[in-house]
Amino acid sequence: MKSITAALLAAVAAFCLGAAPARADVTQLVGRTLQQAPDLASLPHQKVKLKRPPFVHEHEQVAKGGPRVVQFTLPIVEKEVVIDGEGTRMHAMTFGGSIPGPLMVVHEGDYVELTLVNPATNTMVHNIDFHAATGAMGGGDLTVIAPGQEVTLRWKATRAGTFVYHCAPGGPMTPWHVVAGMQGAVMVLPRDGLKDADGKPLHYDRAYYIGETEFYIPRDAKGKFRHYGSHTEGMADTLDAMRTLTPTHVVFNGAVGALTGDKALTSKVGETVLLVHSQANRDSRPHLIGGHGDYVWEDGKFNNPPHRDLETWFIRGGSAGAALYTFRQPGTYVYLNHNLIEAILLGAAAQIKVEGEQWNHDLMTTPAPVGAIKPTTDLSLPAAN
Ligand SMILES: [Cu+2]
């Protein structure tokens, strides 16, 4: 307990001083890592430009050739964002300027080489913990950077699936940075692509990345959301709001309505869409109204057979899952967290507009459209026994 308290205090002190925490063990760890690092010069190196979610950078579903070193650069952006239609502002911390941070896609056996940049204009120490990586707190211990610093971390993608990454600078900074926006996901595809339970290949025509986050905005005595001049100014009140475990907002992609209306996701009848859904801190239960999960890896791990025909699936806090669905009817679908209070009152909902000329009347039709109750309609209630 004593050491945890000391770690918390060290992290808070580091935050206040704006300097990277001193971690002697990290220096030793880096030394060992460098001595044992394999020479990967002979492997192909591929620089990938990340895309802002819900979009996903171009990638092959089935890997061509052997392992590669896939290089990403990710600047950390501290900025104020508007998180709902009422103009509520929050001092966010982000990977790449978006909430969530961008989805990184590689194949099993590839190396992820991430250059994480903390520009001098930022005010806080950050790092990155990849749930898909092995050792050193998911890379968190090797990537602690103060404003004005950068670091390149390389890790081997040994497990296929969708995995969360998040900032974890230590102590209360960790949950605060995560619920201030510093979370994203990596998708490690099997080299031969996705498969059903029988090993039959599965493909998608497009992929979207939905990052669900919850926010805890402090309120004033009248119940109105408070606004602060800086991250630091709002920190104590925000930590108090977080301790209630009662979010004020539960949103997809950074704000209420970020994926609805003219920002809705799009698809076409006959297209197969992969929906990657992450939540770094809290459980969620995605549901596609009017559709299903044809194949769902609800724990996100592609070496486990996917579930079939799901109505709602479960995303454990601290994980990312993936669902594959082929649209069969045109129209607007709602994809939401099926805690309907979180979806409709707090914001966790998206729309998917599906183009198509032909409605499938075999799947759904109205033999009697809406009209007045007919005198012939049986109004007796179901019998009690
Ligand atoms: Cu951070």
Residues whose N, C-alpha, C, O or C-beta is under 5 A from the ligand:
A	BS01	CU	V125 H126 N127 C167 H177 M182
